[in-house]
Amino acid sequence: MRIAINLLFVFLAIFLAYVLYGTIQEPVKFQAEKDLRETAVVDKLIKIRKAQEYYRAITGEFAPNFDTLKQVLDSGNFKITKVEGDPDDPTGGKVIYTEIEKSAKDSLAKLNFKYDDLASIPFTDGKTFDIKADTTTYQNTLVHVVEVGTKRSNFMGEFADPRFAKYDDNYNPNAIIKFGDMTKPNTSGNWE
């Protein structure tokens, strides 16, 4: 009988050690996975923002969807103004402006900027970022605006449950991680 009780205590100790290990590992695993996934999504959003800036340099506005963004970056041209002379010369010296067009696709290739897979959200099976672009009146001026983002629950996988907020006070799986704003000309990210 005494051996049975001792064995029961040993199994109980092993079980409690396993439970304790699990309760310690869960927040560590959550934080590591959250950091990994959010970093990948933020990096992708930064790349999309850069692509939108290139698109805007070509068209003067933001792309309303990823297909249009890719099409313009593939076929559009950057306009570069070459200035010969000094436009600030007080003596009125001769200044010549020459406009040159360079292929956006070739220019971006030289920068090693790849934009084929911008729409897909990392750590998902085919989910895509929400993208909106339009114009709005801001301080009595018509301006172009853009907003691109996604809910955290779309890329957090098994950690998309609100119960994980107990490990991070700022964690909300339904919060949107994005850049831009549809109400004002702002391309800052809400992670910055």
C-alpha positions in Angstrom: 0.0 0.0 0.0 2.8 2.3 0.9 4.5 1.8 -2.5 1.2 2.5 -4.3 0.8 5.8 -2.4 4.4 6.8 -3.2 3.9 6.0 -6.8 0.7 8.0 -6.8 2.6 11.0 -5.3 5.4 10.6 -7.9 2.9 10.6 -10.8 1.1 13.5 -9.2 4.4 15.5 -8.9 5.2 14.7 -12.6 1.7 15.8 -13.7 2.0 19.0 -11.7 5.4 19.7 -13.1 4.1 19.3 -16.6 1.2 21.6 -15.9 3.5 24.2 -14.4 5.8 23.9 -17.4 2.9 24.4 -19.8 1.6 27.5 -17.9 5.1 29.0 -18.1 5.7 28.1 -21.7 2.4 29.4 -23.1 3.1 33.2 -22.6 6.7 32.8 -23.8 5.5 31.0 -26.9 2.7 33.5 -27.5 5.1 36.5 -27.2 7.7 34.9 -29.5 5.0 34.0 -32.1 3.3 37.4 -31.8 6.6 39.2 -32.4 7.5 37.0 -35.3 4.2 37.3 -37.1 3.7 41.1 -36.4 7.2 41.8 -37.7 6.5 39.9 -40.9 3.2 41.8 -41.4 4.7 45.2 -40.6 7.6 44.5 -43.1 5.0 43.7 -45.8 3.0 46.8 -45.0 6.1 48.9 -45.3 6.8 47.4 -48.7 3.2 48.0 -49.8 3.5 51.6 -48.6 6.7 52.0 -50.6 4.9 50.5 -53.7 2.0 53.0 -53.2 4.5 55.9 -53.0 6.0 54.7 -56.3 2.5 54.4 -57.8 1.8 57.9 -56.7 5.0 59.2 -58.3 3.8 57.8 -61.6 0.0 58.6 -61.5 -0.4 61.3 -58.8 -2.8 59.2 -56.8 -2.9 56.0 -54.8 -3.8 52.5 -56.2 -7.3 51.4 -55.2 -6.4 47.6 -55.5 -3.4 45.4 -55.9 -4.0 44.5 -59.5 -3.9 48.2 -60.6 -0.8 48.7 -58.4 1.1 45.9 -60.1 -0.1 46.8 -63.6 1.1 50.5 -63.2 4.4 49.4 -61.7 4.9 47.0 -64.6 4.0 49.4 -67.4 4.3 52.9 -66.0 7.1 55.4 -66.2 8.8 57.7 -63.7 9.1 61.3 -64.9 12.4 62.8 -64.0 13.2 66.5 -64.5 16.8 67.2 -65.4 17.8 70.8 -64.6 20.8 72.4 -66.3 21.9 75.7 -64.8 21.0 77.3 -61.5 17.3 78.2 -61.1 18.3 80.3 -58.0 20.9 82.4 -59.9 20.1 86.1 -59.1 21.7 87.2 -62.4 19.1 85.3 -64.4 21.4 82.8 -66.0 20.0 80.3 -68.5 18.1 77.4 -67.0 17.1 74.4 -69.1 14.5 71.9 -67.9 14.4 68.5 -69.6 11.9 65.8 -68.7 13.0 62.2 -69.0 10.9 59.1 -68.6 12.3 56.0 -67.1 10.5 52.6 -66.9 9.2 51.9 -63.4 9.7 48.2 -63.8 13.4 48.6 -64.8 14.0 51.2 -62.1 12.4 49.0 -59.4 14.4 46.0 -60.6 17.6 48.0 -60.2 16.5 48.7 -56.6 15.8 45.0 -56.2 12.2 45.9 -55.2 9.9 42.9 -55.8 6.2 43.7 -55.9 4.6 40.5 -57.3 3.2 39.2 -54.1 2.2 42.3 -52.2 -1.5 41.4 -51.5 -1.0 38.3 -49.5 -0.8 38.4 -45.7 2.1 36.4 -44.2 1.2 33.3 -42.1 -2.2 32.9 -43.9 -3.5 30.6 -46.6 -4.3 33.2 -49.3 -5.8 36.0 -47.2 -5.1 39.4 -48.6 -4.7 42.9 -47.1 -7.7 45.3 -47.3 -6.8 48.2 -49.5 -8.7 51.5 -50.0 -7.8 54.6 -51.9 -9.8 57.7 -52.7 -9.9 61.4 -52.4 -11.2 63.4 -49.4 -11.4 67.1 -48.5 -8.9 68.0 -45.8 -8.5 71.6 -44.7 -10.5 72.8 -47.7 -8.2 70.9 -50.1 -9.0 67.8 -52.1 -6.3 65.2 -51.3 -5.6 61.6 -52.2 -5.7 59.1 -49.3 -4.9 55.5 -48.9 -5.4 52.8 -46.2 -4.0 49.3 -46.2 -4.3 46.8 -43.3 -5.7 43.7 -41.8 -7.0 42.4 -38.4 -4.5 40.7 -36.2 -6.7 37.7 -36.0 -6.1 37.1 -39.7 -2.4 36.3 -39.2 -2.1 35.2 -35.5 -3.2 31.6 -36.2 -3.9 29.7 -32.9 -3.1 32.9 -30.9 -6.0 34.9 -32.4 -8.1 34.2 -29.3 -8.8 37.1 -27.0 -7.7 35.0 -24.0 -4.1 35.7 -24.9 -4.6 39.4 -24.0 -3.8 38.3 -20.4 -0.1 38.0 -21.5 0.0 41.4 -23.2 -2.2 44.3 -22.1 -2.0 45.9 -25.6 -3.0 42.7 -27.5 -6.3 42.7 -29.2 -6.8 40.2 -32.0 -9.6 42.3 -33.5 -7.5 45.4 -33.8 -6.3 46.4 -37.2 -2.7 46.8 -38.1 -2.5 49.3 -40.9 -0.9 52.3 -42.6 -2.7 55.3 -43.9 -6.0 57.0 -43.1 -9.1 57.6 -45.3 -9.9 60.9 -43.5 -6.6 62.7 -43.9 -3.4 62.6 -45.9 -1.3 60.3 -43.7 0.7 57.3 -44.7 2.0 56.5 -41.2 1.6 53.0 -39.8 -0.2 52.5 -36.5 2.7 50.4 -35.3 5.1 53.4 -35.5 
